[in-house]
Amino acid sequence: MGIEELVKSAFKEEFAIETTENLLRESSFSIEKIARIVGVSTEFVQKIKDDMQRPNPEVLS
């Protein structure tokens, strides 16, 4: 995999994370609907949701 493909892959993943976080925060869509909109698995959406609900140790310090 070349540099260009790595950059595209990283951008795509970051886009999916940010879009999923925004939809979880700003909508009342189900996990299944968010997964369909973003084009990711329901497991991915659930992981992002779980991560968002965990306290961030860096913020607490």
C-alpha distance matrix in Angstrom:
0.0 3.8 6.9 8.1 6.1 6.8 10.2 10.8 10.2 12.5 14.9 15.2 16.0 18.4 20.0 20.6 22.1 24.3 25.5 26.3 28.2 30.1 31.1 32.3 34.3 35.7 36.3 38.1 35.5 34.9 31.7 31.3 31.8 29.4 26.7 27.4 27.5 24.2 22.4 21.8 23.6 27.1 26.0 23.6 26.5 28.9 26.8 26.6 30.4 31.2 29.3 31.3 34.5 34.0 35.8 33.5 34.8 33.8 36.1 38.9 39.0
3.8 0.0 3.8 5.5 5.4 6.3 8.8 10.1 10.7 12.4 14.4 15.5 16.7 18.5 20.1 21.3 22.8 24.5 25.8 27.1 28.8 30.4 31.7 33.1 34.8 36.0 36.9 39.0 36.7 36.4 33.4 33.1 33.3 30.7 28.3 28.9 28.5 25.2 23.9 23.6 25.9 29.3 28.3 25.5 28.2 30.8 28.6 28.0 31.7 32.7 30.5 32.2 35.6 35.1 36.6 34.1 35.3 33.9 36.0 39.1 39.0
6.9 3.8 0.0 3.8 5.5 5.1 6.2 8.6 9.8 10.5 12.2 14.1 15.3 16.4 18.2 19.9 21.1 22.4 24.0 25.6 27.0 28.4 30.1 31.5 32.9 34.1 35.3 37.7 35.6 35.7 32.7 32.8 32.7 29.8 27.8 28.7 27.9 24.4 23.7 23.4 25.9 29.1 28.1 25.0 27.4 30.0 27.7 26.7 30.4 31.4 29.0 30.3 33.9 33.4 34.5 31.8 33.0 31.3 33.4 36.5 36.4
8.1 5.5 3.8 0.0 3.8 5.4 5.2 6.2 8.6 10.0 10.6 12.2 14.3 15.4 16.4 18.3 20.1 21.1 22.2 24.2 25.8 26.8 28.3 30.2 31.5 32.4 33.5 35.9 33.8 34.0 31.3 31.2 30.8 28.0 26.1 26.6 25.6 22.3 21.6 21.9 24.7 28.0 27.5 24.4 26.4 29.4 27.5 26.2 29.8 31.3 29.0 30.1 33.7 33.6 34.9 32.4 34.0 32.3 34.0 37.3 37.5
6.1 5.4 5.5 3.8 0.0 3.8 5.5 5.1 6.0 8.6 9.8 10.4 12.2 14.2 15.2 16.4 18.3 19.9 20.8 22.3 24.3 25.6 26.7 28.4 30.1 31.1 31.9 34.0 31.6 31.6 28.7 28.4 28.2 25.6 23.4 23.9 23.3 20.0 18.8 18.9 21.6 25.0 24.5 21.5 23.8 26.7 24.9 24.0 27.6 29.1 27.1 28.4 31.9 31.9 33.6 31.3 33.0 31.7 33.5 36.7 37.1
6.8 6.3 5.1 5.4 3.8 0.0 3.8 5.5 5.1 6.1 8.5 9.8 10.6 12.2 14.1 15.3 16.5 18.3 19.8 21.0 22.5 24.2 25.7 27.0 28.6 29.9 31.0 33.1 30.9 30.8 27.8 27.9 28.0 25.1 23.0 24.1 23.5 19.9 19.1 18.5 20.9 24.1 23.1 20.0 22.4 25.0 22.8 21.9 25.6 26.7 24.4 25.9 29.4 29.1 30.5 28.1 29.6 28.3 30.2 33.3 33.6
10.2 8.8 6.2 5.2 5.5 3.8 0.0 3.8 5.4 5.1 6.1 8.5 9.9 10.5 12.1 14.2 15.4 16.4 18.0 19.8 21.1 22.3 24.1 25.6 26.9 28.0 29.3 31.8 29.9 30.2 27.4 27.8 27.4 24.3 22.7 23.7 22.5 19.0 18.8 18.7 21.5 24.5 23.8 20.4 22.2 25.1 23.0 21.5 25.1 26.5 24.1 25.0 28.7 28.6 29.8 27.2 28.9 27.3 28.9 32.2 32.5
10.8 10.1 8.6 6.2 5.1 5.5 3.8 0.0 3.8 5.5 5.1 6.0 8.6 9.9 10.4 12.2 14.3 15.3 16.2 18.1 19.9 20.9 22.2 24.1 25.6 26.4 27.4 29.7 27.6 27.9 25.3 25.2 24.7 21.8 20.2 20.7 19.5 16.2 15.8 16.2 19.3 22.4 22.2 18.9 20.6 23.8 22.2 20.7 24.1 26.0 23.9 24.7 28.4 28.8 30.3 28.1 30.2 28.8 30.1 33.5 34.2
10.2 10.7 9.8 8.6 6.0 5.1 5.4 3.8 0.0 3.8 5.5 5.1 6.2 8.6 9.8 10.6 12.4 14.3 15.3 16.4 18.4 20.0 21.1 22.5 24.3 25.5 26.3 28.3 26.0 25.9 23.0 23.0 23.0 20.1 18.0 19.1 18.4 14.8 14.1 13.7 16.4 19.5 19.0 15.8 17.9 20.9 19.1 18.0 21.6 23.2 21.3 22.5 26.0 26.3 28.1 26.1 28.1 27.1 28.6 31.7 32.6
12.5 12.4 10.5 10.0 8.6 6.1 5.1 5.5 3.8 0.0 3.8 5.5 5.2 6.2 8.5 9.9 10.6 12.2 14.1 15.3 16.5 18.3 19.9 21.1 22.5 24.0 25.2 27.5 25.6 25.7 22.8 23.4 23.4 20.1 18.5 20.1 19.1 15.4 15.4 14.6 17.2 19.9 19.0 15.5 17.3 20.1 17.9 16.4 20.0 21.4 19.1 20.2 23.7 23.7 25.2 22.9 24.9 23.6 25.2 28.3 29.0
14.9 14.4 12.2 10.6 9.8 8.5 6.1 5.1 5.5 3.8 0.0 3.8 5.5 5.2 6.0 8.6 9.9 10.5 11.9 14.0 15.3 16.3 18.1 19.8 21.0 22.0 23.3 25.8 24.1 24.7 22.2 22.8 22.1 18.8 17.7 18.9 17.3 13.7 14.4 14.4 17.6 20.1 19.9 16.3 17.3 20.5 18.8 16.7 20.0 22.0 19.8 20.2 23.9 24.4 25.8 23.6 25.9 24.4 25.5 28.8 29.8
15.2 15.5 14.1 12.2 10.4 9.8 8.5 6.0 5.1 5.5 3.8 0.0 3.8 5.5 5.1 6.2 8.7 10.0 10.5 12.1 14.2 15.3 16.3 18.2 19.9 20.8 21.5 23.7 21.6 21.9 19.4 19.6 19.0 15.9 14.5 15.4 14.1 10.5 10.7 10.9 14.3 17.0 17.2 13.7 14.9 18.2 17.1 15.3 18.5 20.7 19.1 19.6 23.2 24.1 25.9 24.2 26.8 25.9 26.7 29.9 31.3
16.0 16.7 15.3 14.3 12.2 10.6 9.9 8.6 6.2 5.2 5.5 3.8 0.0 3.8 5.4 5.1 6.2 8.7 9.9 10.5 12.3 14.2 15.4 16.4 18.3 19.8 20.6 22.6 20.6 20.5 17.6 18.3 18.3 15.0 13.4 15.3 14.4 10.6 10.9 9.8 12.5 14.9 14.5 10.8 12.3 15.3 13.7 12.1 15.6 17.4 15.6 16.5 20.1 20.7 22.6 21.0 23.5 22.9 23.9 26.9 28.3
18.4 18.5 16.4 15.4 14.2 12.2 10.5 9.9 8.6 6.2 5.2 5.5 3.8 0.0 3.8 5.4 5.1 6.1 8.4 9.8 10.6 12.2 14.2 15.3 16.5 18.0 19.4 21.8 20.4 20.9 18.3 19.5 19.2 15.6 14.8 16.9 15.3 11.7 13.1 12.3 15.0 16.7 16.4 12.6 13.2 16.1 14.3 11.8 15.1 17.0 14.8 15.0 18.8 19.4 20.8 18.9 21.5 20.4 21.2 24.5 25.8
20.0 20.1 18.2 16.4 15.2 14.1 12.1 10.4 9.8 8.5 6.0 5.1 5.4 3.8 0.0 3.8 5.5 5.3 5.9 8.3 9.9 10.5 12.1 14.0 15.3 16.0 17.3 19.8 18.2 19.2 17.0 17.9 16.9 13.4 13.1 14.5 12.4 9.0 11.0 11.2 14.4 16.2 16.7 13.0 12.9 16.3 15.4 12.7 15.5 18.1 16.4 16.1 19.7 21.0 22.6 21.1 24.1 23.0 23.3 26.6 28.3
20.6 21.3 19.9 18.3 16.4 15.3 14.2 12.2 10.6 9.9 8.6 6.2 5.1 5.4 3.8 0.0 3.8 5.6 5.2 5.9 8.5 9.9 10.5 12.0 14.1 15.2 15.7 17.8 15.8 16.1 13.6 14.4 13.9 10.4 9.6 11.5 10.0 6.3 8.1 7.6 10.7 12.4 13.0 9.4 9.4 12.9 12.4 10.1 12.8 15.5 14.4 14.4 17.9 19.4 21.5 20.5 23.6 23.2 23.6 26.5 28.5
22.1 22.8 21.1 20.1 18.3 16.5 15.4 14.3 12.4 10.6 9.9 8.7 6.2 5.1 5.5 3.8 0.0 3.8 5.6 5.2 6.1 8.6 10.0 10.5 12.2 14.1 15.2 17.2 15.8 16.1 13.5 15.2 15.1 11.3 11.0 13.7 12.4 9.1 11.1 9.7 11.8 12.7 12.5 8.8 8.5 11.4 10.2 7.3 10.2 12.6 11.0 11.0 14.6 15.8 17.8 16.7 19.8 19.5 19.8 22.7 24.7
24.3 24.5 22.4 21.1 19.9 18.3 16.4 15.3 14.3 12.2 10.5 10.0 8.7 6.1 5.3 5.6 3.8 0.0 3.8 5.5 5.1 6.1 8.6 9.9 10.5 11.9 13.7 16.4 15.6 16.7 14.8 16.8 15.8 12.0 12.8 15.0 12.9 10.0 12.9 12.4 14.9 15.4 15.7 12.2 11.0 13.8 13.0 9.5 11.6 14.4 12.6 11.4 15.1 16.7 18.1 16.9 20.2 19.4 19.1 22.3 24.4
25.5 25.8 24.0 22.2 20.8 19.8 18.0 16.2 15.3 14.1 11.9 10.5 9.9 8.4 5.9 5.2 5.6 3.8 0.0 3.8 5.5 5.1 6.2 8.6 9.9 10.3 11.3 14.0 12.8 14.2 12.7 14.2 12.7 9.0 10.3 11.9 9.4 7.0 10.5 10.7 13.5 13.9 15.1 12.0 10.2 13.5 13.7 10.5 11.9 15.3 14.4 13.1 16.4 18.6 20.4 19.7 23.2 22.8 22.2 25.2 27.6
26.3 27.1 25.6 24.2 22.3 21.0 19.8 18.1 16.4 15.3 14.0 12.1 10.5 9.8 8.3 5.9 5.2 5.5 3.8 0.0 3.8 5.4 5.2 6.1 8.5 9.9 10.3 12.2 10.7 11.4 9.4 11.4 10.6 6.8 7.9 10.6 9.0 6.9 9.9 9.1 10.9 10.7 11.8 9.0 6.6 9.7 10.3 7.4 8.5 12.0 11.7 10.7 13.7 16.1 18.4 18.2 21.8 21.9 21.5 24.1 26.7
28.2 28.8 27.0 25.8 24.3 22.5 21.1 19.9 18.4 16.5 15.3 14.2 12.3 10.6 9.9 8.5 6.1 5.1 5.5 3.8 0.0 3.8 5.5 5.1 6.1 8.5 10.0 12.2 11.9 12.8 11.2 14.0 13.4 9.7 11.4 14.2 12.5 10.6 13.7 12.6 14.0 13.2 13.8 11.0 8.4 10.5 10.5 6.9 7.4 10.7 9.8 7.8 11.0 13.4 15.3 15.1 18.8 18.8 18.0 20.6 23.3
30.1 30.4 28.4 26.8 25.6 24.2 22.3 20.9 20.0 18.3 16.3 15.3 14.2 12.2 10.5 9.9 8.6 6.1 5.1 5.4 3.8 0.0 3.8 5.5 5.1 5.8 7.9 11.0 11.1 13.1 12.5 15.0 13.4 10.0 12.5 14.5 12.0 10.9 14.5 14.4 16.3 15.5 16.7 14.1 11.3 13.5 14.1 10.6 10.5 14.0 13.4 10.8 13.7 16.4 17.8 17.6 21.4 21.1 19.8 22.5 25.3
31.1 31.7 30.1 28.3 26.7 25.7 24.1 22.2 21.1 19.9 18.1 16.3 15.4 14.2 12.1 10.5 10.0 8.6 6.2 5.2 5.5 3.8 0.0 3.8 5.4 5.2 5.3 7.9 7.4 9.6 9.5 11.7 9.9 6.8 10.0 11.7 9.4 9.3 12.8 12.9 14.5 13.3 15.2 13.2 9.9 12.2 13.8 10.9 10.2 14.0 14.3 12.1 14.4 17.5 19.5 19.9 23.7 23.9 22.6 25.0 28.0
32.3 33.1 31.5 30.2 28.4 27.0 25.6 24.1 22.5 21.1 19.8 18.2 16.4 15.3 14.0 12.0 10.5 9.9 8.6 6.1 5.1 5.5 3.8 0.0 3.8 5.8 5.9 7.2 7.4 8.6 8.2 11.3 10.5 7.8 10.6 13.1 11.8 11.5 14.5 13.7 14.3 12.4 13.8 12.2 8.6 9.8 11.5 8.8 7.1 10.8 11.6 9.2 11.0 14.3 16.5 17.4 21.2 21.9 20.6 22.6 25.8
34.3 34.8 32.9 31.5 30.1 28.6 26.9 25.6 24.3 22.5 21.0 19.9 18.3 16.5 15.3 14.1 12.2 10.5 9.9 8.5 6.1 5.1 5.4 3.8 0.0 3.8 6.0 8.2 9.8 11.7 11.8 15.0 13.9 11.3 14.2 16.5 14.7 14.3 17.7 17.1 18.0 16.2 17.2 15.4 12.0 13.0 14.2 11.0 9.2 12.4 12.6 9.4 10.9 14.3 15.7 16.5 20.3 20.7 18.8 20.9 24.1
35.7 36.0 34.1 32.4 31.1 29.9 28.0 26.4 25.5 24.0 22.0 20.8 19.8 18.0 16.0 15.2 14.1 11.9 10.3 9.9 8.5 5.8 5.2 5.8 3.8 0.0 3.8 7.1 9.0 11.9 12.9 15.6 13.6 11.4 14.8 16.4 14.0 14.3 17.9 18.1 19.4 17.7 19.5 17.7 14.2 15.7 17.2 14.2 12.5 15.9 16.3 13.1 14.7 18.0 19.3 20.0 23.8 23.9 21.9 24.1 27.3
36.3 36.9 35.3 33.5 31.9 31.0 29.3 27.4 26.3 25.2 23.3 21.5 20.6 19.4 17.3 15.7 15.2 13.7 11.3 10.3 10.0 7.9 5.3 5.9 6.0 3.8 0.0 3.7 5.5 8.8 10.6 12.9 10.6 9.3 13.0 14.2 12.2 13.4 16.7 17.0 18.0 16.0 18.3 17.1 13.4 14.8 17.2 14.7 12.7 16.2 17.4 14.7 15.8 19.4 21.3 22.4 26.2 26.7 24.8 26.8 30.1
38.1 39.0 37.7 35.9 34.0 33.1 31.8 29.7 28.3 27.5 25.8 23.7 22.6 21.8 19.8 17.8 17.2 16.4 14.0 12.2 12.2 11.0 7.9 7.2 8.2 7.1 3.7 0.0 3.8 6.5 9.3 11.5 9.8 9.5 13.1 14.3 13.2 14.8 17.6 17.6 17.8 15.3 17.7 17.3 13.5 14.2 17.1 15.3 12.8 15.9 17.8 15.5 15.9 19.6 21.8 23.4 27.2 28.2 26.4 27.9 31.4
35.5 36.7 35.6 33.8 31.6 30.9 29.9 27.6 26.0 25.6 24.1 21.6 20.6 20.4 18.2 15.8 15.8 15.6 12.8 10.7 11.9 11.1 7.4 7.4 9.8 9.0 5.5 3.8 0.0 3.8 6.6 8.0 6.0 6.3 9.7 10.6 9.9 11.9 14.3 14.5 14.7 12.4 15.2 15.0 11.4 12.6 15.8 14.4 12.4 15.8 17.8 16.0 16.9 20.5 23.1 24.5 28.2 29.2 27.8 29.6 32.9
34.9 36.4 35.7 34.0 31.6 30.8 30.2 27.9 25.9 25.7 24.7 21.9 20.5 20.9 19.2 16.1 16.1 16.7 14.2 11.4 12.8 13.1 9.6 8.6 11.7 11.9 8.8 6.5 3.8 0.0 3.8 5.3 5.2 6.3 8.6 10.0 10.7 12.3 13.9 13.4 12.6 9.7 12.6 13.1 9.8 10.3 13.9 13.4 11.3 14.2 16.8 15.7 16.2 19.6 22.6 24.3 27.9 29.2 28.2 29.7 33.0
31.7 33.4 32.7 31.3 28.7 27.8 27.4 25.3 23.0 22.8 22.2 19.4 17.6 18.3 17.0 13.6 13.5 14.8 12.7 9.4 11.2 12.5 9.5 8.2 11.8 12.9 10.6 9.3 6.6 3.8 0.0 3.8 5.5 5.2 6.1 8.7 10.0 10.6 11.7 10.4 9.2 6.1 8.8 9.4 6.3 6.9 10.5 10.4 8.9 11.7 14.1 13.8 14.7 17.6 20.9 22.3 25.8 27.2 26.6 28.1 31.3
31.3 33.1 32.8 31.2 28.4 27.9 27.8 25.2 23.0 23.4 22.8 19.6 18.3 19.5 17.9 14.4 15.2 16.8 14.2 11.4 14.0 15.0 11.7 11.3 15.0 15.6 12.9 11.5 8.0 5.3 3.8 0.0 3.8 5.5 5.1 6.3 8.8 10.1 10.3 9.5 8.2 5.8 9.4 10.4 8.2 9.4 12.8 13.1 12.4 14.9 17.3 17.3 18.3 21.1 24.5 25.7 29.2 30.5 30.1 31.7 34.7
31.8 33.3 32.7 30.8 28.2 28.0 27.4 24.7 23.0 23.4 22.1 19.0 18.3 19.2 16.9 13.9 15.1 15.8 12.7 10.6 13.4 13.4 9.9 10.5 13.9 13.6 10.6 9.8 6.0 5.2 5.5 3.8 0.0 3.8 5.4 5.1 6.2 8.7 9.7 10.2 10.3 8.7 12.4 12.5 9.9 11.9 15.0 14.4 13.7 16.8 18.8 18.1 19.5 22.6 25.6 26.7 30.3 31.2 30.5 32.5 35.5
29.4 30.7 29.8 28.0 25.6 25.1 24.3 21.8 20.1 20.1 18.8 15.9 15.0 15.6 13.4 10.4 11.3 12.0 9.0 6.8 9.7 10.0 6.8 7.8 11.3 11.4 9.3 9.5 6.3 6.3 5.2 5.5 3.8 0.0 3.8 5.4 5.1 6.1 8.2 8.3 9.2 8.0 11.1 10.1 7.3 10.0 12.6 11.3 11.1 14.5 15.9 15.1 17.0 20.0 22.9 23.5 27.2 27.9 27.2 29.4 32.3
26.7 28.3 27.8 26.1 23.4 23.0 22.7 20.2 18.0 18.5 17.7 14.5 13.4 14.8 13.1 9.6 11.0 12.8 10.3 7.9 11.4 12.5 10.0 10.6 14.2 14.8 13.0 13.1 9.7 8.6 6.1 5.1 5.4 3.8 0.0 3.8 5.6 5.4 5.6 4.9 5.5 5.4 8.6 7.8 6.3 9.3 11.6 11.1 11.7 14.7 16.0 16.1 18.1 20.6 23.7 24.2 27.6 28.4 28.3 30.4 33.1
27.4 28.9 28.7 26.6 23.9 24.1 23.7 20.7 19.1 20.1 18.9 15.4 15.3 16.9 14.5 11.5 13.7 15.0 11.9 10.6 14.2 14.5 11.7 13.1 16.5 16.4 14.2 14.3 10.6 10.0 8.7 6.3 5.1 5.4 3.8 0.0 3.8 5.6 5.1 6.7 7.8 8.4 11.9 11.3 10.1 13.0 15.3 14.8 15.4 18.4 19.7 19.7 21.7 24.3 27.4 27.8 31.3 31.9 31.7 33.9 36.6
27.5 28.5 27.9 25.6 23.3 23.5 22.5 19.5 18.4 19.1 17.3 14.1 14.4 15.3 12.4 10.0 12.4 12.9 9.4 9.0 12.5 12.0 9.4 11.8 14.7 14.0 12.2 13.2 9.9 10.7 10.0 8.8 6.2 5.1 5.6 3.8 0.0 3.8 5.6 8.1 10.4 10.9 14.1 12.7 10.9 14.3 16.3 14.9 15.5 18.9 19.7 19.1 21.5 24.2 26.9 27.1 30.6 30.9 30.4 33.0 35.6
24.2 25.2 24.4 22.3 20.0 19.9 19.0 16.2 14.8 15.4 13.7 10.5 10.6 11.7 9.0 6.3 9.1 10.0 7.0 6.9 10.6 10.9 9.3 11.5 14.3 14.3 13.4 14.8 11.9 12.3 10.6 10.1 8.7 6.1 5.4 5.6 3.8 0.0 3.8 5.7 8.9 10.2 12.6 10.3 9.2 13.0 14.2 12.6 14.0 17.3 17.5 17.2 20.0 22.3 24.9 24.7 28.1 28.2 28.1 30.7 33.2
22.4 23.9 23.7 21.6 18.8 19.1 18.8 15.8 14.1 15.4 14.4 10.7 10.9 13.1 11.0 8.1 11.1 12.9 10.5 9.9 13.7 14.5 12.8 14.5 17.7 17.9 16.7 17.6 14.3 13.9 11.7 10.3 9.7 8.2 5.6 5.1 5.6 3.8 0.0 3.8 7.0 9.5 11.8 10.1 10.1 13.6 14.8 14.1 15.8 18.6 19.1 19.4 22.1 24.1 27.0 26.8 30.0 30.3 30.5 33.1 35.4
21.8 23.6 23.4 21.9 18.9 18.5 18.7 16.2 13.7 14.6 14.4 10.9 9.8 12.3 11.2 7.6 9.7 12.4 10.7 9.1 12.6 14.4 12.9 13.7 17.1 18.1 17.0 17.6 14.5 13.4 10.4 9.5 10.2 8.3 4.9 6.7 8.1 5.7 3.8 0.0 3.8 6.7 8.3 6.4 7.4 10.6 11.4 11.3 13.3 15.7 16.2 17.1 19.6 21.3 24.4 24.3 27.4 27.9 28.4 30.7 33.0
23.6 25.9 25.9 24.7 21.6 20.9 21.5 19.3 16.4 17.2 17.6 14.3 12.5 15.0 14.4 10.7 11.8 14.9 13.5 10.9 14.0 16.3 14.5 14.3 18.0 19.4 18.0 17.8 14.7 12.6 9.2 8.2 10.3 9.2 5.5 7.8 10.4 8.9 7.0 3.8 0.0 3.8 5.2 5.2 6.6 8.8 10.0 11.0 12.7 14.4 15.6 17.0 18.9 20.5 23.9 24.3 27.2 28.3 28.8 30.8 33.1
27.1 29.3 29.1 28.0 25.0 24.1 24.5 22.4 19.5 19.9 20.1 17.0 14.9 16.7 16.2 12.4 12.7 15.4 13.9 10.7 13.2 15.5 13.3 12.4 16.2 17.7 16.0 15.3 12.4 9.7 6.1 5.8 8.7 8.0 5.4 8.4 10.9 10.2 9.5 6.7 3.8 0.0 3.8 5.4 5.1 6.1 8.6 9.9 10.5 12.2 14.1 15.3 16.6 18.6 22.1 23.0 26.1 27.5 27.8 29.4 32.0
26.0 28.3 28.1 27.5 24.5 23.1 23.8 22.2 19.0 19.0 19.9 17.2 14.5 16.4 16.7 13.0 12.5 15.7 15.1 11.8 13.8 16.7 15.2 13.8 17.2 19.5 18.3 17.7 15.2 12.6 8.8 9.4 12.4 11.1 8.6 11.9 14.1 12.6 11.8 8.3 5.2 3.8 0.0 3.8 5.5 5.1 6.1 8.7 9.8 10.4 12.1 14.2 15.4 16.6 20.3 21.0 23.8 25.4 26.1 27.5 29.9
23.6 25.5 25.0 24.4 21.5 20.0 20.4 18.9 15.8 15.5 16.3 13.7 10.8 12.6 13.0 9.4 8.8 12.2 12.0 9.0 11.0 14.1 13.2 12.2 15.4 17.7 17.1 17.3 15.0 13.1 9.4 10.4 12.5 10.1 7.8 11.3 12.7 10.3 10.1 6.4 5.2 5.4 3.8 0.0 3.8 5.5 5.2 6.3 8.7 9.9 10.6 12.4 14.5 15.7 19.0 19.2 22.1 23.2 23.9 25.7 28.0
26.5 28.2 27.4 26.4 23.8 22.4 22.2 20.6 17.9 17.3 17.3 14.9 12.3 13.2 12.9 9.4 8.5 11.0 10.2 6.6 8.4 11.3 9.9 8.6 12.0 14.2 13.4 13.5 11.4 9.8 6.3 8.2 9.9 7.3 6.3 10.1 10.9 9.2 10.1 7.4 6.6 5.1 5.5 3.8 0.0 3.8 5.4 5.2 6.1 8.6 9.9 10.6 12.5 14.6 17.9 18.4 21.7 22.8 22.9 24.8 27.4
28.9 30.8 30.0 29.4 26.7 25.0 25.1 23.8 20.9 20.1 20.5 18.2 15.3 16.1 16.3 12.9 11.4 13.8 13.5 9.7 10.5 13.5 12.2 9.8 13.0 15.7 14.8 14.2 12.6 10.3 6.9 9.4 11.9 10.0 9.3 13.0 14.3 13.0 13.6 10.6 8.8 6.1 5.1 5.5 3.8 0.0 3.8 5.4 5.0 6.1 8.5 9.8 10.7 12.5 16.2 17.4 20.4 22.2 22.3 23.6 26.4
26.8 28.6 27.7 27.5 24.9 22.8 23.0 22.2 19.1 17.9 18.8 17.1 13.7 14.3 15.4 12.4 10.2 13.0 13.7 10.3 10.5 14.1 13.8 11.5 14.2 17.2 17.2 17.1 15.8 13.9 10.5 12.8 15.0 12.6 11.6 15.3 16.3 14.2 14.8 11.4 10.0 8.6 6.1 5.2 5.4 3.8 0.0 3.8 5.4 5.1 6.1 8.6 10.0 10.8 14.3 14.9 17.7 19.4 20.0 21.4 23.8
26.6 28.0 26.7 26.2 24.0 21.9 21.5 20.7 18.0 16.4 16.7 15.3 12.1 11.8 12.7 10.1 7.3 9.5 10.5 7.4 6.9 10.6 10.9 8.8 11.0 14.2 14.7 15.3 14.4 13.4 10.4 13.1 14.4 11.3 11.1 14.8 14.9 12.6 14.1 11.3 11.0 9.9 8.7 6.3 5.2 5.4 3.8 0.0 3.8 5.5 5.0 6.2 8.7 10.1 13.1 13.4 16.6 17.7 17.9 19.8 22.3
30.4 31.7 30.4 29.8 27.6 25.6 25.1 24.1 21.6 20.0 20.0 18.5 15.6 15.1 15.5 12.8 10.2 11.6 11.9 8.5 7.4 10.5 10.2 7.1 9.2 12.5 12.7 12.8 12.4 11.3 8.9 12.4 13.7 11.1 11.7 15.4 15.5 14.0 15.8 13.3 12.7 10.5 9.8 8.7 6.1 5.0 5.4 3.8 0.0 3.8 5.4 5.1 6.4 9.0 12.2 13.4 16.8 18.4 18.0 19.4 22.4
31.2 32.7 31.4 31.3 29.1 26.7 26.5 26.0 23.2 21.4 22.0 20.7 17.4 17.0 18.1 15.5 12.6 14.4 15.3 12.0 10.7 14.0 14.0 10.8 12.4 15.9 16.2 15.9 15.8 14.2 11.7 14.9 16.8 14.5 14.7 18.4 18.9 17.3 18.6 15.7 14.4 12.2 10.4 9.9 8.6 6.1 5.1 5.5 3.8 0.0 3.8 5.4 5.2 6.5 10.2 11.8 14.8 17.0 17.0 17.8 20.7
29.3 30.5 29.0 29.0 27.1 24.4 24.1 23.9 21.3 19.1 19.8 19.1 15.6 14.8 16.4 14.4 11.0 12.6 14.4 11.7 9.8 13.4 14.3 11.6 12.6 16.3 17.4 17.8 17.8 16.8 14.1 17.3 18.8 15.9 16.0 19.7 19.7 17.5 19.1 16.2 15.6 14.1 12.1 10.6 9.9 8.5 6.1 5.0 5.4 3.8 0.0 3.8 5.4 5.3 8.4 8.9 12.0 13.7 14.0 15.4 17.9
31.3 32.2 30.3 30.1 28.4 25.9 25.0 24.7 22.5 20.2 20.2 19.6 16.5 15.0 16.1 14.4 11.0 11.4 13.1 10.7 7.8 10.8 12.1 9.2 9.4 13.1 14.7 15.5 16.0 15.7 13.8 17.3 18.1 15.1 16.1 19.7 19.1 17.2 19.4 17.1 17.0 15.3 14.2 12.4 10.6 9.8 8.6 6.2 5.1 5.4 3.8 0.0 3.8 5.6 7.8 8.6 12.3 13.5 12.9 14.5 17.5
34.5 35.6 33.9 33.7 31.9 29.4 28.7 28.4 26.0 23.7 23.9 23.2 20.1 18.8 19.7 17.9 14.6 15.1 16.4 13.7 11.0 13.7 14.4 11.0 10.9 14.7 15.8 15.9 16.9 16.2 14.7 18.3 19.5 17.0 18.1 21.7 21.5 20.0 22.1 19.6 18.9 16.6 15.4 14.5 12.5 10.7 10.0 8.7 6.4 5.2 5.4 3.8 0.0 3.8 6.5 8.9 12.1 14.3 13.3 13.9 17.3
34.0 35.1 33.4 33.6 31.9 29.1 28.6 28.8 26.3 23.7 24.4 24.1 20.7 19.4 21.0 19.4 15.8 16.7 18.6 16.1 13.4 16.4 17.5 14.3 14.3 18.0 19.4 19.6 20.5 19.6 17.6 21.1 22.6 20.0 20.6 24.3 24.2 22.3 24.1 21.3 20.5 18.6 16.6 15.7 14.6 12.5 10.8 10.1 9.0 6.5 5.3 5.6 3.8 0.0 3.8 6.3 9.0 11.6 11.4 11.6 14.6
35.8 36.6 34.5 34.9 33.6 30.5 29.8 30.3 28.1 25.2 25.8 25.9 22.6 20.8 22.6 21.5 17.8 18.1 20.4 18.4 15.3 17.8 19.5 16.5 15.7 19.3 21.3 21.8 23.1 22.6 20.9 24.5 25.6 22.9 23.7 27.4 26.9 24.9 27.0 24.4 23.9 22.1 20.3 19.0 17.9 16.2 14.3 13.1 12.2 10.2 8.4 7.8 6.5 3.8 0.0 3.8 6.1 8.9 8.1 7.8 11.1
33.5 34.1 31.8 32.4 31.3 28.1 27.2 28.1 26.1 22.9 23.6 24.2 21.0 18.9 21.1 20.5 16.7 16.9 19.7 18.2 15.1 17.6 19.9 17.4 16.5 20.0 22.4 23.4 24.5 24.3 22.3 25.7 26.7 23.5 24.2 27.8 27.1 24.7 26.8 24.3 24.3 23.0 21.0 19.2 18.4 17.4 14.9 13.4 13.4 11.8 8.9 8.6 8.9 6.3 3.8 0.0 3.8 5.5 5.5 6.6 9.1
34.8 35.3 33.0 34.0 33.0 29.6 28.9 30.2 28.1 24.9 25.9 26.8 23.5 21.5 24.1 23.6 19.8 20.2 23.2 21.8 18.8 21.4 23.7 21.2 20.3 23.8 26.2 27.2 28.2 27.9 25.8 29.2 30.3 27.2 27.6 31.3 30.6 28.1 30.0 27.4 27.2 26.1 23.8 22.1 21.7 20.4 17.7 16.6 16.8 14.8 12.0 12.3 12.1 9.0 6.1 3.8 0.0 3.8 5.4 5.1 6.3
33.8 33.9 31.3 32.3 31.7 28.3 27.3 28.8 27.1 23.6 24.4 25.9 22.9 20.4 23.0 23.2 19.5 19.4 22.8 21.9 18.8 21.1 23.9 21.9 20.7 23.9 26.7 28.2 29.2 29.2 27.2 30.5 31.2 27.9 28.4 31.9 30.9 28.2 30.3 27.9 28.3 27.5 25.4 23.2 22.8 22.2 19.4 17.7 18.4 17.0 13.7 13.5 14.3 11.6 8.9 5.5 3.8 0.0 3.8 5.5 5.5
36.1 36.0 33.4 34.0 33.5 30.2 28.9 30.1 28.6 25.2 25.5 26.7 23.9 21.2 23.3 23.6 19.8 19.1 22.2 21.5 18.0 19.8 22.6 20.6 18.8 21.9 24.8 26.4 27.8 28.2 26.6 30.1 30.5 27.2 28.3 31.7 30.4 28.1 30.5 28.4 28.8 27.8 26.1 23.9 22.9 22.3 20.0 17.9 18.0 17.0 14.0 12.9 13.3 11.4 8.1 5.5 5.4 3.8 0.0 3.8 5.6
38.9 39.1 36.5 37.3 36.7 33.3 32.2 33.5 31.7 28.3 28.8 29.9 26.9 24.5 26.6 26.5 22.7 22.3 25.2 24.1 20.6 22.5 25.0 22.6 20.9 24.1 26.8 27.9 29.6 29.7 28.1 31.7 32.5 29.4 30.4 33.9 33.0 30.7 33.1 30.7 30.8 29.4 27.5 25.7 24.8 23.6 21.4 19.8 19.4 17.8 15.4 14.5 13.9 11.6 7.8 6.6 5.1 5.5 3.8 0.0 3.8
39.0 39.0 36.4 37.5 37.1 33.6 32.5 34.2 32.6 29.0 29.8 31.3 28.3 25.8 28.3 28.5 24.7 24.4 27.6 26.7 23.3 25.3 28.0 25.8 24.1 27.3 30.1 31.4 32.9 33.0 31.3 34.7 35.5 32.3 33.1 36.6 35.6 33.2 35.4 33.0 33.1 32.0 29.9 28.0 27.4 26.4 23.8 22.3 22.4 20.7 17.9 17.5 17.3 14.6 11.1 9.1 6.3 5.5 5.6 3.8 0.0
